[in-house]
Amino acid sequence: MLRKNVVLVNLTSDMIRDREFYRKNKGQNFINIGLLVVATMLKKQGYNISIIDMAYEENYQQLIRSSLDETTAFVGLSVMTSQVPAALEISRLVKNINPSIPVVWGGPHPTFFIEETARSSLVDVAVVNESLKILPELAKRLSERDLLTGLHGIAYKNDKQIIYAPNTDLDDIYDLGAIDHSCYDSTLYTKSPLFTPPLNKDQVVSYPLITGLGCCFKCRFCLNVILKRKYRSKTPEVIIEELKDLQKKYGANAIWFMDEDFFINKKRTIELFKLVEKENLKFYWRSWVRVDHFKENYLDKKTVSWLTDLGWVWSSLGAESGSVKSLTYIQKGIQPEQIINSAKILSEVSSKNQHWARYTFIVGLPNETIDDVLKTFSLASKIRMINPLTDITIAIFRPYPGSPMSKELMDKGNLSYPEKLEDWEGVFSNHGFMDESSTPWLSQKERSEIATLHAFFGMIKGGSIQKIGLLRYFINQWILWRIENNFFLFPIEKILFYSFWIRIRMYFLSRSQLKRA
């Protein structure tokens, strides 16, 4: 019997509160892009695709039950490590309904925990690394309940033995094609707050777009280093046709370029937006970009200004640290001055066309001193003061399984992971992160110091003296001095800020919400 129905489940992290948030705020995130790529390819092969979203569908369990029958080829999940508890929940549900329906796990977790994933009774096939080349044959064999012998890039059980043959071929960027958004109800995701402003939420029609795969940089905390995912990109001519198609079919006016670094190939990006300008396409867009791209003959002021004229409204930048020592340790390949320079260029551009920037930092790296942490908070404070249209996240480092830094910590005995797939359910907090036991290189004192720095950093307001006022300007400078000198005695401004200012702000916010209601 040939089974032509495939059920794909979009997972949340193990965050119950976030599931409730997503259901009340449609458009807050996109479906896993890898899942959409799989859906698109399988639809071309003649399969009927059902995508069920744990984040948005409160009755997702019932939807899965009603989707499974004798015509189901398999159930597919793309699993990050933080999503293992959710993936196990779905896998148990499927096996309780019909044990003969294959459950396939792909994504980062089965890629780095191959045997552990394949050994579980809840998983029939673990897809390792990139999979488009083997996907048609894998789907065919699963639909026919045929043997998987000879297939590369997957792991599965044969009696008590785990069979795994590596797949050394990376996906061809053109095998991706354009994502077929008719595979699911894309209207659930188009009202994205990621583009508000400049658009009002009711105006936003946003869609994701992949124009390149992989990355050519060697950050030690990243999984790309081990997987050796070299950079591959589509041509400007192909991308422009996909953009025009999104606008024609769906009325897209906001695009999230999902490449890990949209500006790796400057020539390609410039040629693309020359075509956008020539075709007179109008849309807002956001992308990831490295801070060291902001320089002469790359992303200089003139080029950035031109791109913002063509709709570039948001950039995401991995700054990581304000410490040269820490940046060297993680092999980021950037310097603190380059981070500041990127903020200055984006700030100048924002005075003409509003452009929001999100900088992410990591603190609490192995072997990092409090001086290194202070340098990071100091740099982040300066960025916030340079540009008020800046969102800054400073997170405690948590090693991603499979990365070089994760392996180093395991070798030193500072990190361990469960040996059974099911044991991952007890690893995560309800925030979706591993708890403090996963960062044993940090003492309680160090965690407390980081929490204090976060509290003071939260009081800094961006903008010039003319915009924020002389008093707030001096408060910024005073807090910056505190951070740079690690002096937090007599925190009168902290008491006033968190007990008075925030309460006043919340009062007026609640009043405005009542008026709108």
C-alpha positions in Angstrom: 0.0 0.0 0.0 1.3 3.4 -1.0 0.7 6.0 1.8 0.7 9.6 0.6 -0.2 11.6 3.7 2.6 13.2 5.8 2.1 14.9 9.1 4.6 17.6 10.2 4.5 19.1 13.6 6.0 22.5 14.5 7.4 22.2 18.0 7.7 24.7 20.7 10.4 24.7 23.3 9.4 23.3 26.7 7.8 26.6 27.6 4.1 26.3 28.6 3.8 30.0 29.2 5.1 30.7 25.7 2.6 28.4 24.1 -0.2 30.5 25.7 1.6 33.7 24.6 1.8 32.5 20.9 -1.8 31.5 20.8 -2.9 35.0 22.0 -0.3 36.8 19.7 -0.6 35.3 16.2 2.4 36.2 14.0 4.9 36.4 16.9 7.0 33.7 15.1 7.3 31.7 11.9 7.0 28.0 11.5 10.3 26.2 11.5 11.8 27.0 8.1 13.3 23.6 7.7 9.8 22.0 8.2 8.5 24.2 5.4 11.4 23.2 3.1 10.5 19.5 3.7 6.8 20.2 3.1 7.5 22.0 -0.2 9.7 19.2 -1.5 7.3 16.4 -0.5 4.3 18.2 -2.0 6.2 18.3 -5.3 6.6 14.5 -4.9 2.8 14.1 -4.7 2.4 13.8 -0.9 -0.5 15.4 1.0 0.9 17.6 3.7 -0.6 18.4 7.1 1.3 20.9 9.3 0.2 21.2 12.9 1.6 23.9 15.2 2.0 23.3 18.9 2.5 27.0 19.4 -0.8 28.2 17.9 -3.1 25.2 18.0 -4.5 24.7 21.5 -6.1 21.4 20.3 -3.0 20.2 18.6 -3.2 16.7 20.2 -6.7 16.2 18.7 -5.6 17.5 15.3 -2.8 15.0 15.3 -5.2 12.2 16.3 -7.5 13.1 13.5 -4.7 13.3 10.9 -3.4 9.8 11.5 -4.8 6.8 9.7 -3.6 3.9 7.5 -2.7 6.3 4.7 -0.1 8.2 6.9 3.4 7.7 5.5 5.1 9.2 8.6 5.1 11.9 11.2 8.1 14.4 10.9 9.6 16.6 13.6 12.4 19.1 13.3 14.0 19.1 16.8 16.3 21.6 18.5 17.7 20.4 21.9 15.4 22.7 23.8 12.4 21.1 21.9 13.2 17.5 22.9 10.5 17.4 25.6 7.9 18.6 23.2 9.1 16.2 20.5 8.9 13.3 23.0 5.3 14.3 23.8 4.3 14.2 20.2 6.2 10.9 19.6 4.4 9.2 22.5 1.1 10.5 21.2 1.7 9.0 17.8 2.9 5.7 19.1 -0.1 5.4 21.5 -2.5 6.0 18.6 -0.7 3.7 16.1 2.7 2.1 16.8 3.2 1.2 13.2 3.3 4.8 12.0 7.0 5.9 11.6 8.2 8.9 13.6 11.1 10.8 12.0 13.3 13.2 13.9 15.5 15.7 12.0 17.3 18.9 13.0 20.2 19.7 15.3 19.5 17.3 18.2 19.4 14.1 16.2 22.4 15.3 14.2 24.5 15.6 17.4 23.0 12.7 19.3 22.6 10.2 16.6 22.7 6.8 18.4 20.9 8.2 21.4 18.0 9.4 19.3 17.8 6.4 17.0 17.9 4.0 20.0 14.7 5.4 21.5 11.6 3.3 21.0 9.7 6.6 20.2 11.9 7.3 17.2 12.0 5.2 14.0 14.4 7.3 11.9 16.9 10.0 12.9 17.9 12.2 10.0 21.4 13.6 10.4 22.6 17.0 9.1 21.1 18.2 5.8 18.7 15.9 4.1 17.1 17.1 0.9 19.1 14.7 -1.3 17.8 11.7 0.5 14.3 13.0 1.4 12.4 11.7 -1.7 13.8 8.1 -1.3 13.3 8.1 2.5 9.7 9.2 2.1 9.0 6.6 -0.6 10.4 3.8 1.5 8.5 4.9 4.6 5.3 5.2 2.7 5.7 1.6 1.4 7.0 0.4 4.8 10.0 -0.8 3.0 13.5 -1.5 4.3 15.9 1.5 4.8 18.9 -0.4 3.8 21.6 1.5 1.8 20.2 5.0 2.7 22.9 7.5 3.8 22.3 10.3 6.3 19.9 8.5 8.5 20.1 6.3 11.6 17.6 3.6 12.5 17.2 0.4 14.5 17.7 -3.1 13.1 16.8 -5.4 15.9 19.1 -4.1 18.7 21.7 -2.7 16.3 21.8 1.0 15.2 22.4 1.4 11.5 24.0 4.6 10.4 25.8 5.6 7.2 27.0 9.2 7.0 25.9 11.5 4.2 28.8 13.7 3.2 26.9 15.7 0.6 25.5 19.1 1.6 22.2 20.2 0.1 22.2 22.1 -3.1 20.8 25.6 -2.6 18.7 25.2 -5.7 17.1 22.0 -4.4 15.4 24.2 -1.9 13.5 26.1 -4.6 10.9 28.6 -3.4 8.9 27.7 -0.3 5.4 26.7 -1.1 3.3 28.6 1.5 0.1 26.9 0.4 1.3 23.9 2.4 -0.1 25.5 5.5 -2.3 28.4 6.6 0.3 31.2 6.3 -2.1 33.9 7.3 -1.7 32.8 10.9 1.9 34.1 10.8 1.8 37.2 8.6 0.9 39.8 11.2 4.4 39.8 12.6 5.2 42.4 15.3 8.8 42.2 14.0 7.8 44.9 11.5 5.8 47.1 13.8 7.0 49.8 13.4 7.2 51.0 10.7 4.0 49.2 9.8 0.9 49.0 12.0 0.2 45.4 13.0 -3.0 45.2 10.8 -0.9 46.3 7.8 1.9 43.7 8.1 2.0 40.8 5.6 5.3 39.2 6.4 7.0 36.1 4.9 10.3 34.4 5.5 12.8 33.9 2.6 15.9 31.8 2.4 18.6 33.1 -0.1 21.6 31.2 1.3 22.6 28.2 3.4 25.5 27.8 5.8 28.2 30.1 7.0 31.9 30.6 6.3 32.8 31.8 9.8 34.2 29.7 12.6 32.6 30.8 15.9 33.3 28.1 18.5 29.9 28.1 20.0 28.2 27.4 16.7 27.2 24.0 15.3 28.2 25.1 11.7 31.9 24.5 12.6 31.4 20.8 13.3 28.9 20.3 10.5 31.1 22.1 8.0 28.2 23.8 6.4 29.9 26.0 3.8 28.1 29.0 2.4 25.9 28.5 -0.6 23.6 31.2 -2.1 21.0 31.9 -4.8 21.6 34.4 -7.5 20.0 37.8 -7.4 17.9 36.9 -10.4 16.4 33.9 -8.7 15.8 35.8 -5.5 14.0 38.7 -7.2 11.6 36.2 -8.9 10.8 34.7 -5.4 10.2 38.2 -4.0 7.9 39.1 -6.9 6.0 35.8 -6.4 5.5 36.4 -2.7 4.1 39.8 -3.5 1.8 38.6 -6.3 0.4 35.5 -4.5 0.3 36.7 -0.9 0.6 40.5 -1.0 3.8 40.4 1.0 5.0 43.8 2.2 7.6 42.5 4.8 10.3 40.0 4.3 12.6 38.3 6.8 15.7 37.1 5.1 16.5 33.9 7.0 20.2 33.5 6.0 22.6 33.3 8.9 24.4 36.3 7.4 22.6 38.0 4.6 25.7 40.1 3.7 28.4 37.4 3.4 28.5 38.1 -0.3 28.2 41.9 -0.6 28.2 41.9 -4.4 25.3 39.5 -4.5 23.3 41.6 -2.0 24.0 44.9 -3.8 23.0 43.4 -7.2 19.8 42.1 -5.6 18.7 45.5 -4.4 19.7 47.1 -7.6 17.1 44.8 -9.2 14.6 45.6 -6.4 15.1 49.3 -7.2 14.8 48.7 -11.0 11.6 46.6 -10.5 10.3 49.3 -8.1 9.4 46.6 -5.5 8.2 48.0 -2.2 8.7 46.0 1.0 10.3 46.3 4.4 12.9 43.7 5.4 15.1 42.5 8.2 18.2 40.3 8.2 21.2 39.1 10.2 24.5 40.9 9.6 28.0 40.8 11.1 29.3 43.9 12.8 32.6 43.8 10.9 30.7 44.3 7.6 30.2 47.9 8.6 33.3 49.5 7.0 34.5 51.3 4.0 33.9 49.5 0.7 31.5 47.1 2.4 28.5 48.5 4.5 29.6 52.1 4.6 27.2 54.9 5.5 26.3 55.5 1.9 25.4 51.9 1.2 23.5 51.4 4.5 21.6 54.6 3.8 20.7 53.4 0.3 19.5 50.0 1.6 17.4 51.6 4.3 15.8 53.7 1.5 14.9 50.3 0.0 13.2 49.1 3.1 15.9 47.7 5.4 14.3 48.4 8.8 15.9 45.8 11.2 19.2 44.2 11.6 20.2 41.4 14.0 23.9 41.5 15.0 25.9 39.0 17.1 28.2 41.2 19.2 28.8 38.5 21.8 31.3 40.3 24.1 33.0 43.6 24.9 36.1 41.7 26.0 38.9 41.2 23.4 40.0 38.1 25.4 36.5 36.6 25.2 36.0 37.4 21.5 39.3 35.7 20.8 38.4 32.7 22.8 35.1 32.1 20.9 36.8 32.9 17.6 34.3 35.5 16.7 36.7 37.4 14.5 35.6 40.8 15.5 36.8 43.6 17.8 34.9 45.9 20.3 35.6 48.9 18.1 33.8 47.3 15.2 30.8 46.7 17.3 30.7 50.4 18.3 31.3 51.5 14.7 28.3 49.4 13.5 26.1 51.1 16.2 27.3 54.6 15.1 26.6 53.9 11.4 23.1 52.5 12.1 22.4 55.4 14.5 23.3 58.0 11.8 21.1 56.2 9.3 18.2 56.0 11.8 18.1 59.8 11.9 16.9 59.6 8.2 15.1 56.3 8.0 14.2 54.5 11.2 16.3 51.4 11.5 16.1 49.1 14.5 19.1 47.0 15.5 19.2 44.0 17.9 22.6 43.2 19.4 23.1 39.9 21.3 25.8 39.4 23.9 27.0 36.4 25.9 28.4 36.6 29.5 29.6 33.8 31.8 31.8 32.1 29.3 34.2 29.5 30.7 37.4 31.2 32.0 35.7 34.6 31.8 36.5 37.0 34.7 34.3 39.6 36.2 36.4 42.2 34.4 35.5 40.6 31.0 31.8 40.6 32.1 32.1 44.3 33.0 33.5 45.1 29.6 30.6 43.5 27.9 28.0 45.4 30.0 30.0 48.6 29.5 30.0 48.2 25.7 26.3 47.3 25.6 25.6 50.4 27.7 27.5 52.6 25.2 25.6 51.1 22.3 22.3 51.8 23.9 23.3 55.4 24.6 24.4 55.8 20.9 21.2 54.6 19.4 17.8 54.5 21.2 16.4 52.2 18.4 18.5 49.4 19.7 17.3 46.2 21.4 20.1 44.5 23.4 20.0 41.0 24.9 22.7 39.9 27.3 22.4 36.2 28.1 24.3 33.8 30.3 26.2 31.4 28.0 24.7 28.0 27.6 26.7 25.7 25.3 24.8 24.3 22.4 25.2 20.5 22.3 27.6 19.5 19.5 29.5 22.8 19.3 33.3 22.9 19.8 32.9 24.7 23.2 30.4 22.1 24.3 32.9 19.4 23.6 35.7 21.3 25.4 33.6 21.6 28.5 32.6 17.9 28.4 36.3 17.0 28.1 37.1 19.1 31.2 34.3 17.4 33.2 32.3 20.7 33.4 29.4 19.5 31.4 27.5 16.3 30.9 24.4 15.4 28.9 21.8 12.6 29.4 22.6 9.2 27.9 19.0 8.4 27.1 16.7 10.5 24.9 13.9 10.4 27.4 16.1 11.8 30.2 16.3 15.2 28.4 12.8 15.9 29.7 14.2 16.7 33.2 17.0 19.0 31.9 15.0 22.1 31.1 13.3 24.7 33.2 9.9 26.1 32.2 11.8 28.9 30.4 13.1 26.4 27.9 16.7 26.6 29.1 18.9 24.2 30.9 19.0 25.1 34.6 22.0 26.5 36.5 23.5 23.0 36.9 24.4 23.2 33.2 26.8 26.1 34.0 29.0 24.7 36.8 31.9 26.9 35.8 29.9 29.9 37.3 29.7 30.3 41.0 26.6 31.7 42.8 28.6 34.9 43.5 29.3 35.3 39.7 25.6 34.8 38.9 24.7 37.3 41.5 27.1 39.9 40.0 25.7 39.3 36.5 22.1 39.8 37.9 23.2 43.1 39.5 24.8 44.3 36.2 21.5 43.4 34.4 19.5 45.6 36.9 21.7 48.6 36.4 21.9 48.1 32.6 18.1 48.2 32.5 18.1 51.8 33.7 20.1 53.2 30.8 18.1 55.1 28.2 19.3 55.7 24.7 19.4 59.0 22.9 21.1 62.4 22.8 21.0 65.0 25.6 18.4 66.9 23.5 16.1 63.9 23.4 16.4 62.4 26.9 17.2 65.5 28.9 20.2 66.6 31.0 19.1 64.7 34.1 18.7 61.4 32.3 22.0 61.9 30.4 23.9 62.3 33.7 22.1 59.2 35.1 23.3 57.3 32.1 26.9 58.5 32.6 26.8 57.7 36.3 25.5 54.1 35.7 28.1 53.6 33.0 30.8 54.7 35.6 29.3 52.2 38.1 29.5 49.4 35.6 33.1 50.2 34.4 34.3 50.5 38.0 32.3 47.6 39.5 30.9 50.0 42.1 27.3 49.2 43.2 27.2 50.5 46.8 24.3 52.8 47.8 22.2 52.1 44.7 19.7 54.9 45.3 19.0 55.3 41.6 18.2 51.6 41.4 15.7 51.9 44.2 14.0 54.9 42.7 13.9 53.4 39.2 12.4 50.1 40.0 10.1 51.2 42.8 8.9 54.5 41.3 9.6 55.0 37.6 8.5 51.5 36.5 5.3 51.7 38.5 4.4 55.1 37.0 5.2 53.7 33.5 3.0 50.6 34.1 0.2 52.8 35.4 0.0 55.0 32.3 0.5 51.9 30.1 -2.5 50.3 31.7 -4.6 53.5 31.3 -3.8 53.7 27.6 -4.8 50.0 27.2 -8.1 50.6 28.9 -8.8 53.6 26.6 -8.1 51.4 23.5 -10.4 48.7 24.9 
